[in-house]
Amino acid sequence: MTDQPIDAFAAALSPMTEDELFTALSRLERESEKGSGVEGDGSPQAETLARIALVEEEVERRYPGQLLAPYRAWKSRDPLLG
């Protein structure tokens, strides 16, 4: 997930299916939770948080005004993700 440049990652979000997008967000959340806590510019944690923000923006673009409700609903359907 973090192996591609952030601009390529951002470009790849739009054509993703809902499941692909939400799976990416779920993986990024897990990645951020096990991060070192260092959030300086250029750190792996800062890059993960930037990628999360990009996915959240794509969710908002697809579901205006719903914030992350569609993601939370998707996540609640799979007990292993919740």
Secondary structure as GFF3:
##gff-version 3
##sequence-region A 1 82
A	DSSP	alpha_helix	6	13	.	.	.	ID=ss1
A	DSSP	alpha_helix	18	33	.	.	.	ID=ss2
A	DSSP	alpha_helix	44	62	.	.	.	ID=ss3
A	DSSP	alpha_helix	69	76	.	.	.	ID=ss4
###
